[in-house]
Amino acid sequence: MNVLKANGQVLHFSDEGPSDGPAVVFSNSLGTDFRVWDPLMPHLPDSLRIIRYDKRGHGLSSCPKSPYTIEDHRDDIAGLLDGLAIERTAFVGLSVGGMIGQALSAARPDLVKALVLCDTGHVIGPPSVWEDRFRAIEAGGIGAMSDGILQRWFSARFHAERPDELQLWRAMLTRTPVEGYLGTCRAIQSADLTEAASNLAMPTICVVGSEDGATTPELMRSTAELIGADLHEIDGAGHLPCVETPEALAAIVLPFLKENGFA
């Protein structure tokens, strides 16, 4: 178990692969810990140094009092990477992890040399949507919202064909600390990365599941256009293509990493 104190937070992280290999950082979505990337890991080359971490309020990392900001999350991962003396990365961000990636890339272009944005956006949802979620969770906990969240996370086919696995993801979601979940919801609600995204200069690709009900293909397309990045749509995948279609995601990400010296 690896821990490091960064930006005042104790962060739980995984550091796999050769210490001198190209560093690829994975930042996960709201309501998940870094195990969300597990299905993708067998499809990545052994030459990579792979950094995964639990953001504040999630997994085994510390859970400070909410609310948080995207800048808080940005500074957490920047502190982790600086603490590990990693100077050059490719950053792969999923959902809020993609927002963190955009913020980090804008603030630390010295650190992020290639960017993969999965099922995210420069702005996610109108504020009223988040207020409805806050009220529901404060009244009934994350479990009260879990059915709707899982419908957005995964395609109808996943729900029909992989019900036992679905229960594992429900457990991960509902065991997320409420303080950490709501704190990160506040970070998403208040984040507008339009200007930051439009000024990104490093190579970037965007990926979205065609059945994503949380950050839709239309939102991902608008973000890709803002950045000037290629958009790849994975047919039949929901909000978590790293879980639902890891082979298809790897087939998109690996050539991009190779083109930019990371594989």
C-alpha positions as CSV (number, residue, x, y, z in Angstrom):
1,M,0.0,0.0,0.0
2,N,1.5,3.4,-1.1
3,V,0.7,6.7,0.6
4,L,2.1,10.1,0.2
5,K,1.0,13.4,1.8
6,A,0.4,16.0,-0.9
7,N,-1.3,19.4,-0.7
8,G,-2.3,18.6,2.9
9,Q,-4.0,15.3,1.9
10,V,-2.9,11.7,2.5
11,L,-3.3,10.1,-0.9
12,H,-3.4,6.4,-1.6
13,F,-1.8,5.5,-4.9
14,S,-0.5,2.7,-7.0
15,D,2.9,3.0,-8.8
16,E,3.4,0.0,-11.1
17,G,5.9,-0.7,-13.9
18,P,9.6,0.3,-14.3
19,S,10.6,3.4,-12.4
20,D,12.3,4.8,-15.5
21,G,9.5,4.0,-17.8
22,P,7.2,6.6,-19.4
23,A,4.8,7.8,-16.7
24,V,1.0,7.5,-17.5
25,V,-1.3,8.9,-14.8
26,F,-4.9,7.7,-14.4
27,S,-7.5,9.9,-12.6
28,N,-10.9,8.3,-11.9
29,S,-14.5,9.3,-11.8
30,L,-16.8,10.5,-9.1
31,G,-17.9,7.7,-6.8
32,T,-15.1,5.3,-7.8
33,D,-11.6,4.5,-6.5
34,F,-8.6,3.7,-8.7
35,R,-9.7,0.1,-9.1
36,V,-12.0,1.5,-11.9
37,W,-9.0,1.2,-14.1
38,D,-8.3,-2.5,-13.3
39,P,-10.0,-3.9,-16.4
40,L,-7.8,-1.7,-18.6
41,M,-4.5,-2.6,-17.0
42,P,-3.9,-6.0,-18.8
43,H,-4.2,-4.2,-22.1
44,L,-1.3,-1.8,-21.4
45,P,2.4,-2.6,-22.1
46,D,4.7,-3.6,-19.3
47,S,7.1,-0.8,-20.3
48,L,4.9,1.9,-18.8
49,R,5.1,3.4,-15.3
50,I,1.4,3.6,-14.4
51,I,0.3,5.9,-11.6
52,R,-3.2,5.5,-10.2
53,Y,-4.6,7.3,-7.2
54,D,-7.6,7.8,-5.0
55,K,-8.6,11.4,-5.1
56,R,-9.5,13.2,-1.9
57,G,-12.7,12.0,-0.4
58,H,-12.6,8.7,-2.2
59,G,-11.1,5.2,-1.7
60,L,-8.4,5.1,1.0
61,S,-7.3,8.7,0.6
62,S,-8.1,11.3,3.3
63,C,-11.6,12.9,3.3
64,P,-11.5,16.6,4.3
65,K,-14.6,18.6,5.0
66,S,-16.4,19.6,1.9
67,P,-16.8,21.5,-0.4
68,Y,-13.8,21.0,-2.7
69,T,-12.8,22.7,-5.9
70,I,-11.3,21.3,-9.1
71,E,-8.2,23.4,-8.1
72,D,-8.0,21.4,-4.9
73,H,-8.0,18.1,-6.8
74,R,-5.5,19.6,-9.3
75,D,-3.1,20.6,-6.6
76,D,-3.5,17.2,-4.9
77,I,-2.3,15.3,-8.0
78,A,0.4,17.8,-8.8
79,G,1.7,17.4,-5.2
80,L,1.7,13.6,-5.6
81,L,3.6,13.7,-8.9
82,D,6.1,16.3,-7.6
83,G,6.5,14.1,-4.4
84,L,7.3,11.1,-6.7
85,A,9.8,13.3,-8.7
86,I,7.8,12.6,-11.9
87,E,8.5,15.4,-14.4
88,R,6.8,14.3,-17.6
89,T,3.5,12.5,-17.9
90,A,0.6,11.4,-20.1
91,F,-2.6,12.1,-18.2
92,V,-5.7,9.9,-18.7
93,G,-8.7,11.4,-16.9
94,L,-12.2,9.9,-16.6
95,S,-15.2,12.1,-15.9
96,V,-14.2,14.5,-13.0
97,G,-10.7,13.0,-13.5
98,G,-10.9,14.6,-17.0
99,M,-11.7,17.9,-15.5
100,I,-8.8,17.5,-13.1
101,G,-6.6,16.7,-16.1
102,Q,-7.7,19.8,-18.0
103,A,-7.0,22.0,-14.9
104,L,-3.6,20.3,-14.3
105,S,-2.6,20.6,-18.0
106,A,-3.5,24.3,-18.0
107,A,-1.5,25.0,-14.8
108,R,1.4,22.6,-15.3
109,P,2.1,22.2,-19.0
110,D,5.6,21.3,-17.9
111,L,4.2,18.2,-16.3
112,V,1.5,17.0,-18.7
113,K,2.8,16.4,-22.2
114,A,-0.2,14.4,-23.6
115,L,-3.8,14.3,-22.5
116,V,-6.6,11.7,-22.8
117,L,-10.0,12.9,-21.8
118,C,-12.6,10.1,-21.3
119,D,-16.3,10.8,-20.8
120,T,-15.9,14.3,-19.4
121,G,-16.4,17.9,-20.3
122,H,-15.2,21.4,-19.8
123,V,-18.4,22.1,-17.9
124,I,-20.6,19.2,-16.6
125,G,-24.3,19.8,-16.0
126,P,-26.2,23.0,-15.0
127,P,-26.0,23.9,-11.3
128,S,-29.6,22.9,-10.7
129,V,-28.9,19.3,-11.5
130,W,-26.3,19.2,-8.8
131,E,-28.5,20.9,-6.3
132,D,-31.1,18.1,-6.9
133,R,-28.4,15.5,-6.3
134,F,-27.3,17.2,-3.1
135,R,-30.8,17.2,-1.6
136,A,-31.4,13.6,-2.5
137,I,-28.1,12.4,-1.0
138,E,-28.4,14.5,2.1
139,A,-31.9,13.0,2.6
140,G,-31.2,9.3,1.8
141,G,-27.5,8.8,1.2
142,I,-25.7,7.8,-2.0
143,G,-27.8,4.6,-2.1
144,A,-30.9,6.7,-2.8
145,M,-29.3,7.8,-6.0
146,S,-27.5,4.6,-7.0
147,D,-30.0,3.2,-9.4
148,G,-30.0,6.3,-11.5
149,I,-26.2,6.7,-11.3
150,L,-25.6,3.2,-12.5
151,Q,-28.1,3.7,-15.4
152,R,-25.9,6.5,-16.6
153,W,-22.6,4.7,-15.9
154,F,-23.4,1.5,-17.9
155,S,-25.2,0.6,-21.0
156,A,-28.5,-1.4,-21.0
157,R,-26.5,-4.4,-22.4
158,F,-24.1,-4.3,-19.4
159,H,-27.1,-4.2,-17.0
160,A,-28.7,-7.2,-18.8
161,E,-25.6,-9.3,-19.3
162,R,-23.4,-8.6,-16.3
163,P,-25.7,-8.1,-13.3
164,D,-23.3,-9.7,-10.8
165,E,-20.5,-7.3,-11.8
166,L,-22.9,-4.5,-11.6
167,Q,-23.4,-5.1,-7.9
168,L,-19.6,-4.7,-7.3
169,W,-19.7,-1.2,-8.9
170,R,-22.8,-0.4,-6.9
171,A,-20.9,-1.3,-3.7
172,M,-17.9,0.9,-4.7
173,L,-20.3,3.8,-5.3
174,T,-22.3,3.5,-2.2
175,R,-19.3,3.0,0.0
176,T,-17.8,6.3,-1.1
177,P,-17.7,8.7,1.9
178,V,-20.7,11.0,1.6
179,E,-18.5,14.0,2.6
180,G,-16.1,13.1,-0.2
181,Y,-18.8,12.5,-2.8
182,L,-20.6,15.7,-2.1
183,G,-17.4,17.7,-1.8
184,T,-16.4,16.5,-5.3
185,C,-19.9,17.2,-6.6
186,R,-19.4,20.8,-5.5
187,A,-16.1,20.9,-7.3
188,I,-17.8,19.7,-10.5
189,Q,-20.7,22.1,-10.1
190,S,-18.4,25.2,-9.7
191,A,-15.9,24.3,-12.4
192,D,-15.9,26.0,-15.7
193,L,-12.8,25.0,-17.7
194,T,-13.8,26.6,-21.0
195,E,-11.0,29.1,-21.0
196,A,-8.4,26.6,-19.7
197,A,-9.5,23.9,-22.3
198,S,-9.4,26.4,-25.2
199,N,-5.8,27.2,-24.4
200,L,-4.4,23.7,-24.1
201,A,-1.5,23.1,-26.4
202,M,-0.4,19.6,-25.7
203,P,-1.6,16.7,-27.9
204,T,-5.0,15.7,-26.7
205,I,-7.7,13.1,-27.7
206,C,-11.2,12.8,-26.4
207,V,-13.1,9.5,-25.9
208,V,-16.8,8.9,-25.1
209,G,-19.1,5.9,-24.9
210,S,-22.0,6.2,-27.3
211,E,-24.4,5.3,-24.4
212,D,-23.0,7.6,-21.8
213,G,-25.8,9.1,-19.9
214,A,-23.7,11.3,-17.6
215,T,-21.4,13.1,-20.0
216,T,-23.0,12.7,-23.3
217,P,-21.3,12.4,-26.7
218,E,-22.7,15.8,-27.5
219,L,-20.9,17.3,-24.5
220,M,-17.7,15.4,-25.3
221,R,-17.9,16.7,-28.9
222,S,-18.2,20.3,-27.7
223,T,-15.1,19.8,-25.5
224,A,-13.1,18.2,-28.3
225,E,-14.0,21.1,-30.6
226,L,-13.0,23.6,-28.0
227,I,-9.6,22.0,-27.5
228,G,-9.1,21.1,-31.2
229,A,-8.8,17.4,-30.3
230,D,-9.9,14.3,-32.2
231,L,-13.0,12.7,-30.8
232,H,-13.4,8.9,-30.6
233,E,-16.8,7.3,-29.8
234,I,-16.9,3.8,-28.5
235,D,-20.1,2.1,-29.7
236,G,-22.2,0.5,-27.0
237,A,-20.2,1.8,-24.0
238,G,-21.6,3.9,-21.2
239,H,-19.8,6.4,-18.9
240,L,-17.1,3.9,-17.9
241,P,-15.6,2.5,-21.0
242,C,-12.5,1.4,-19.0
243,V,-14.8,-1.1,-17.3
244,E,-17.3,-1.9,-20.1
245,T,-15.1,-2.0,-23.2
246,P,-11.4,-1.9,-22.0
247,E,-10.1,-3.5,-25.2
248,A,-11.8,-0.8,-27.3
249,L,-10.4,2.0,-25.1
250,A,-6.9,0.5,-25.2
251,A,-7.1,0.4,-29.0
252,I,-7.7,4.1,-29.0
253,V,-5.3,5.2,-26.2
254,L,-2.2,3.1,-27.0
255,P,-1.6,4.4,-30.5
256,F,-1.9,8.0,-29.1
257,L,0.6,7.2,-26.4
258,K,3.0,5.7,-28.9
259,E,2.7,8.7,-31.2
260,N,3.7,10.9,-28.3
261,G,6.6,8.9,-26.9
262,F,4.7,7.2,-24.0
263,A,4.7,3.6,-25.2
